[in-house]
C-alpha cells in the first residue's frame, strides 16, 4: 500500500526535483521555453486531430459503404455456384475477405475511441442499424463489417474485412516530420534569444567576481536590450566609483603611514636620548613599538585583500626565514618543517599572516613558554601550525575572534593591540581560498593553523621533499 503524500514528503520531493534542475539563467529559461513550445505543439496537434477526425471518418465511412455496396451487388448478381470463385477473386485482387456470418461466430468489438465511434455511426447510418463491427473475427484481426444481401433477411449475412492500409492516414508520418522540424527550429531560435540575454549577464557576473577579488574589470558594453544596457551602465558607474575610492584610500593610507610613524620615530629617538632611567626608557620605547605595530595592523586591514598574484612559494623556507629573527631574540621557538614544500600562494600576505600568529602567541603565552611551529600536508591541504601554551580561546568564541577589533578580555589578560591580528589572518586565508583554524591544544594553549589548498585553488600544486632534523633553540 503506497504511503500518503504528507507535506514533509512533498517538500522532500520538491527539493529532489530542484536538485536536478539547471542552475543557470540560460538553461532555466531555455528549459521553460522548450516546455512551452512542446506543450503548445502538443495542444495544436490535438486540436488539429479533433477537427480532422470527423472529416477523416466521413471519408473512410464512404469508402467502407462503397466497398460493402459493391460487394453486395456482385454477390447478388452472381450465380450461386460462382459465389465462391467471386469471393476468392475479391480476396486476391482487392484484398477484401468475405465470409458468411454465423450465429456462433467469435468476434471482438472495436476499441472505444472517438475516430472509430464517428466511423461506425456514419457507416451504420448508411447501411442500416443491423450493421455490426468487429476488430477480430474468429482468429483473423482487421476491420470487419457485416452486411446482408437482403436487408430483411437476417439469415443471408456476410462479414467483410477491409485491408488495414485503407484506414491508415498516409500523411501522419509526414506531419510528424514537419512538426518535429518546426519544433527543432523553434527551440534553436529560443536558445539564440535566451543566450543573447544571458551572455551580457554572464559577463557582468565575471566582472562582479573581479570586483569582489579586488581587481578592476574591463568596461562593460552598454548595448543590447534596454534593461541590460541600463544594468551595464550602472555597473560601469559603480566600478568607476570604486576605483576612485580605492585610489583615495591608497593615498590616505600612505599619508597616515608617513604622518603617524614619522612623529613616533622622532619621539622614540628623543626618549632614548633623554637620559631617563633605563627602565623607564625601555617601557616607553615598548609602548611606542606597540603603537607602531597597531598602526601597521590598521594599515594592513585597511589595504583589504592582497593584490599580488599567486606564485610558487616554498612555505618551509618562508617559515624558517621568518622564525630566525625570533630565535635571535631568545624566543624558544621549535620548528618542524620539511626541506621544501612548494605551493601557489601570495608570499607577502602569507608572511604577514604568519607573523601575526607568532606575535599573538608570544603576546599571550609569553616569551618564556615554548612556541611550536610546524609545516606539513594534511587532507590535501598545506598546513602551517603555530601552537602556544597560552590561555587559549573558548570554542564558542572562535568565530567571534575572526571579526576585527575583537579581544577576549577574560581569557587573555594582556589587552594590548587593536584586535585586528586574527581578522587580518582570516582575510588573507580567504583570499587564498583557504581557512584559519583555531583549535584548543592538548595540555592547554591554542593551535592556530593556516590551511592552504594544495590542489591549485589559487594555482599550483604542493610539492614536498623529505624533512631533515631541525635544530631546536
C-alpha positions in Angstrom: 0.0 0.0 0.0 1.6 3.3 -1.0 2.3 5.8 1.8 0.3 9.0 1.7 1.9 12.2 0.5 2.4 14.4 3.6 3.6 18.0 3.4 7.1 16.8 4.5 7.2 14.3 1.7 6.1 16.9 -0.8 8.8 19.3 0.4 11.4 16.5 0.1 10.2 15.6 -3.4 10.4 19.3 -4.3 14.0 19.5 -3.1 14.8 16.4 -5.1 13.3 17.7 -8.3 15.0 21.1 -7.7 18.4 19.4 -7.4 18.1 18.1 -11.0 17.0 21.4 -12.5 19.7 23.6 -14.2 21.2 26.4 -12.2 22.0 29.0 -14.8 19.5 31.5 -16.2 20.3 30.4 -19.8 19.3 26.7 -19.3 16.4 27.5 -16.9 14.9 29.9 -19.4 15.6 27.6 -22.3 14.0 24.6 -20.5 10.9 26.7 -19.7 10.6 27.9 -23.3 11.2 24.4 -24.6 8.5 23.0 -22.3 6.1 25.8 -23.5 6.8 25.0 -27.2 6.3 21.3 -26.7 3.1 21.8 -24.8 1.9 24.3 -27.5 2.8 21.9 -30.3 1.0 19.0 -28.5 -2.1 21.2 -27.9 -2.2 22.2 -31.6 -1.8 18.6 -32.7 -4.7 17.6 -30.5 -6.8 20.5 -31.8 -5.9 19.5 -35.4 -6.8 15.9 -34.8 -10.1 16.8 -33.1 -11.3 18.8 -36.1 -9.8 16.5 -38.7 -11.3 13.3 -37.3 -14.9 13.9 -38.4 -13.8 14.7 -42.0 -11.5 11.7 -42.0 -14.2 9.5 -40.5 -16.7 10.6 -43.2 -14.2 9.8 -46.0 -13.4 6.3 -44.5 -17.1 5.6 -43.9 -17.9 6.5 -47.5 -15.1 4.1 -48.7 -16.5 1.3 -46.4 -20.0 1.8 -47.6 -18.9 1.8 -51.3 -16.9 -1.5 -50.7 -19.9 -3.1 -49.0 -22.4 -2.0 -51.6 -20.2 -3.2 -54.5 -19.6 -6.5 -52.8 -23.3 -6.9 -52.1 -24.2 -6.1 -55.7 -21.6 -8.5 -57.0 -22.8 -11.3 -54.8 -26.4 -10.6 -55.6 -25.9 -10.6 -59.3 -23.6 -13.6 -59.4 -24.8 -17.1 -59.7 -24.9 -19.1 -56.5 -22.4 -21.7 -58.0 -19.9 -18.9 -58.8 -20.1 -17.0 -55.5 -17.1 -19.0 -54.1 -15.0 -18.1 -57.1 -16.0 -14.5 -56.7 -15.0 -14.3 -53.1 -11.6 -15.8 -53.9 -11.1 -13.3 -56.7 -12.0 -10.3 -54.4 -9.5 -11.5 -51.8 -6.8 -11.9 -54.4 -7.3 -8.7 -56.4 -8.7 -6.3 -53.8 -7.5 -7.8 -50.5 -11.2 -7.9 -49.4 -12.1 -11.0 -47.4 -15.7 -12.1 -47.3 -17.1 -14.9 -45.1 -20.6 -16.0 -44.3 -21.8 -14.9 -40.9 -23.0 -17.5 -38.4 -24.6 -17.2 -35.0 -21.6 -19.0 -33.4 -19.0 -16.5 -34.7 -16.5 -15.4 -32.1 -15.9 -11.7 -32.6 -14.1 -8.9 -30.7 -15.6 -5.4 -30.6 -13.7 -2.4 -31.9 -11.8 -0.2 -29.5 -13.9 2.6 -27.9 -12.1 5.6 -29.5 -13.6 8.8 -30.9 -12.4 8.2 -34.6 -14.0 4.6 -34.5 -17.2 5.9 -32.9 -17.5 8.5 -35.6 -16.8 5.9 -38.3 -19.3 3.3 -37.1 -22.1 5.8 -36.6 -21.7 7.1 -40.2 -21.4 3.6 -41.7 -24.4 2.3 -39.7 -26.5 5.4 -40.8 -25.9 4.5 -44.4 -26.0 0.6 -44.3 -28.7 0.2 -41.6 -28.9 -0.3 -37.9 -28.4 -4.1 -38.3 -24.7 -3.4 -39.3 -22.2 -4.9 -36.9 -18.5 -4.2 -36.5 -15.6 -6.2 -35.1 -11.8 -5.9 -34.6 -11.4 -9.7 -34.9 -13.5 -12.4 -36.5 -12.5 -15.8 -35.2 -8.7 -15.7 -35.3 -8.4 -13.0 -38.0 -7.7 -9.4 -36.9 -8.8 -6.4 -39.0 -11.7 -4.1 -39.6 -14.8 -6.3 -40.0 -18.2 -5.0 -41.2 -21.3 -7.2 -41.5 -23.9 -6.7 -44.3 -27.0 -8.5 -45.6 -27.8 -9.3 -49.2 -31.4 -8.6 -48.3 -31.9 -6.0 -45.6 -35.0 -8.0 -44.3 -33.2 -11.4 -44.4 -31.1 -11.9 -41.3 -30.1 -15.4 -42.4 -28.2 -14.3 -45.5 -25.5 -12.2 -43.7 -21.8 -11.9 -44.5 -18.6 -10.5 -42.9 -16.3 -8.3 -45.0 -12.8 -7.4 -43.8 -11.1 -4.4 -45.3 -7.3 -4.1 -45.6 -5.7 -2.1 -42.8 -3.8 0.2 -45.3 -7.1 1.6 -46.4 -7.7 3.1 -42.9 -4.2 4.4 -42.2 -3.6 8.1 -42.6 -0.8 8.4 -45.2 0.1 12.0 -44.1 0.6 11.2 -40.4 4.3 10.4 -40.7 4.9 13.4 -42.9 3.0 15.6 -40.5 5.2 14.3 -37.6 8.4 15.1 -39.5 7.3 18.6 -40.3 6.1 19.1 -36.8 9.4 17.9 -35.4 11.3 20.1 -37.7 9.3 23.1 -36.7 9.9 22.3 -33.0 13.7 22.0 -33.5 13.7 25.3 -35.4 11.7 26.9 -32.6 14.0 25.5 -29.9 17.1 26.8 -31.8 15.5 30.2 -32.1 14.6 30.2 -28.4 18.2 29.2 -27.5 19.6 32.1 -29.5 17.2 34.5 -27.9 17.9 33.3 -24.4 21.7 33.2 -25.0 21.5 36.8 -26.3 20.1 37.8 -22.9 22.3 35.6 -20.7 25.6 36.4 -22.4 25.7 40.0 -21.0 24.6 38.7 -17.6 27.5 36.2 -17.6 29.9 39.0 -18.5 28.5 41.1 -15.6 28.9 38.1 -13.2 32.5 37.7 -14.2 33.2 41.4 -13.8 31.4 41.3 -10.4 33.7 38.5 -9.3 36.7 40.5 -10.4 35.4 43.4 -8.3 34.9 41.1 -5.3 38.5 39.9 -5.6 39.8 43.4 -5.7 40.6 43.6 -9.4 39.4 46.3 -11.8 37.2 44.7 -14.5 37.1 45.9 -18.1 34.3 48.3 -19.1 31.1 46.5 -20.0 29.3 47.1 -23.3 26.2 49.3 -22.8 24.3 47.9 -25.7 21.6 45.3 -26.3 18.2 45.3 -24.7 17.4 48.5 -22.7 17.3 46.7 -19.3 20.7 45.0 -19.9 22.2 48.3 -21.1 20.9 50.1 -18.0 22.4 47.5 -15.7 25.7 47.6 -17.6 25.8 51.4 -17.4 25.1 51.3 -13.6 27.8 48.6 -13.2 30.4 50.7 -15.1 29.5 53.7 -13.0 29.9 51.6 -9.8 33.3 50.2 -10.8 34.5 53.7 -11.7 33.4 55.0 -8.2 35.1 52.0 -6.6 38.3 52.6 -8.5 38.3 56.3 -7.4 37.6 55.3 -3.8 40.4 52.7 -3.9 42.8 55.3 -5.2 41.7 57.8 -2.4 42.1 55.0 0.2 45.6 54.2 -1.0 46.5 57.9 -0.9 45.1 58.2 2.7 46.9 55.1 3.9 50.2 56.4 2.5 49.6 59.7 4.3 48.7 58.0 7.5 51.8 55.8 7.4 54.0 58.9 6.9 52.2 61.3 9.2 52.0 59.0 12.2 55.1 56.9 12.0 57.5 59.9 11.5 56.5 61.6 14.8 56.7 58.2 16.5 60.3 57.7 15.3 61.2 61.2 16.5 59.5 60.5 19.8 61.5 57.3 20.3 64.8 59.0 19.4 64.0 61.8 21.9 63.2 59.3 24.7 66.4 57.2 24.1 68.5 60.5 24.2 66.6 62.0 27.2 68.9 60.5 29.8 66.0 59.0 31.8 66.5 55.7 33.7 66.9 52.7 31.6 63.7 51.0 33.0 61.6 54.0 32.1 63.2 54.3 28.6 62.6 50.6 27.9 58.9 50.9 29.0 58.3 54.0 26.9 60.1 52.5 23.8 57.9 49.3 24.2 54.8 51.5 24.2 56.0 53.3 21.1 56.7 50.0 19.4 53.2 48.8 20.3 51.7 52.0 18.9 53.7 51.5 15.7 52.6 47.8 15.5 48.9 48.8 16.0 49.3 51.4 13.2 50.7 48.7 11.0 47.7 46.5 11.7 45.3 49.2 10.9 47.2 49.8 7.6 47.2 46.1 6.8 43.5 45.8 7.5 42.7 48.9 5.5 44.5 47.7 2.4 41.9 44.9 2.0 42.6 41.7 0.2 46.2 41.3 -1.2 46.7 42.4 -4.7 49.8 40.4 -5.5 49.3 37.5 -7.9 49.8 33.9 -6.7 53.2 32.4 -7.4 55.1 29.2 -6.3 56.2 29.8 -2.7 58.4 27.4 -0.7 56.5 27.7 2.6 59.0 25.6 4.5 61.8 28.1 3.6 59.5 31.0 4.3 58.7 29.8 7.8 62.4 29.1 8.6 63.4 32.7 7.4 60.5 34.2 9.5 61.4 32.2 12.6 65.1 33.0 12.7 64.7 36.6 14.0 62.5 35.4 16.8 65.2 32.8 17.8 67.9 35.5 17.8 65.7 37.4 20.3 65.8 34.4 22.6 62.4 33.0 21.9 62.1 29.3 22.5 60.7 28.5 19.0 60.7 24.9 17.9 60.3 24.3 14.2 59.2 21.1 12.5 59.3 21.5 8.7 60.4 19.6 5.6 63.3 20.7 3.5 60.9 22.1 0.8 57.2 22.4 0.4 56.1 24.4 -2.6 52.5 25.7 -3.1 50.9 28.6 -5.0 50.4 31.5 -2.7 50.9 35.2 -2.2 54.2 35.4 -0.4 54.0 38.8 1.2 50.4 38.4 2.6 51.2 34.9 3.8 54.3 36.1 5.6 52.3 38.9 7.2 49.6 36.4 8.4 52.2 34.0 9.9 54.0 36.9 11.6 50.7 38.0 13.2 50.1 34.5 14.5 53.6 34.3 16.1 53.2 37.8 17.6 49.8 36.8 19.0 51.2 33.6 20.5 54.2 35.5 22.1 51.9 38.3 23.4 49.5 36.0 25.2 51.7 33.0 26.1 54.9 35.0 26.9 58.5 34.7 25.8 59.3 32.0 28.4 56.9 29.4 27.1 58.0 27.3 24.1 56.4 28.0 20.8 55.9 25.1 18.4 55.7 25.9 14.6 55.2 23.1 12.1 54.7 22.7 8.4 53.2 19.8 6.6 50.4 18.4 4.4 47.1 17.2 5.8 44.0 16.1 3.9 45.3 17.7 0.7 46.0 21.0 2.5 49.3 22.6 3.2 49.2 23.4 6.9 51.3 25.9 8.9 50.6 25.5 12.6 51.6 27.8 15.4 50.9 26.2 18.8 51.4 28.1 22.1 50.8 27.4 25.8 48.7 30.5 26.5 45.1 30.6 27.9 43.6 29.6 24.6 40.2 30.6 23.1 36.9 29.1 24.2 35.2 27.0 21.4 32.1 29.2 21.4 34.2 32.3 20.9 36.3 31.2 17.9 34.0 32.6 15.2 33.8 36.0 17.1 37.6 36.2 17.3 37.8 36.3 13.5 36.0 39.7 13.5 38.0 42.9 13.6 38.5 44.8 16.9 37.7 41.7 19.0 39.6 40.6 22.1 39.0 38.1 24.9 39.5 40.2 28.0 38.8 37.4 30.4 40.6 34.6 28.6 43.7 36.7 27.9 44.7 39.2 30.5 47.1 41.2 28.2 44.8 43.5 26.3 47.4 45.2 24.2 46.7 45.5 20.5 43.8 46.7 18.4 42.2 43.2 17.9 43.0 43.1 14.2 45.6 40.3 14.1 43.3 37.3 13.6 41.0 39.3 11.4 43.9 40.1 9.1 45.0 36.4 9.1 41.4 35.3 8.3 41.1 37.7 5.4 44.5 36.5 4.0 43.4 32.9 4.1 40.1 33.6 2.5 41.9 35.4 -0.3 43.9 32.1 -0.8 40.7 30.1 -0.7 42.0 28.5 2.4 41.0 28.9 6.1 42.2 29.7 9.6 41.5 27.0 12.2 41.7 28.0 15.9 41.7 24.8 18.0 42.4 24.0 21.6 45.7 22.4 22.3 46.0 19.3 24.5 47.5 20.3 27.8 46.4 23.9 27.4 47.0 26.6 24.8 46.0 27.3 21.3 46.6 25.7 17.9 46.4 28.3 15.1 46.5 26.5 11.7 46.8 28.1 8.3 45.3 25.8 5.7 46.3 26.4 2.0 44.7 24.4 -0.8 47.4 22.1 -2.2 45.4 21.2 -5.3 45.8 24.5 -7.0 42.7 26.5 -5.9 44.8 29.6 -6.5 47.0 27.8 -9.0 49.7 25.2 -8.4 50.2 22.0 -6.5 52.1 21.3 -3.3 55.4 19.5 -3.7 57.2 18.3 -0.6 60.7 16.9 -0.1 61.8 14.8 2.9 62.4 16.7 6.1 65.8 17.0 7.7 66.3 17.3 11.5 65.8 20.9 12.6 68.0 22.2 15.5 66.0 23.4 18.4 66.5 26.7 20.1 
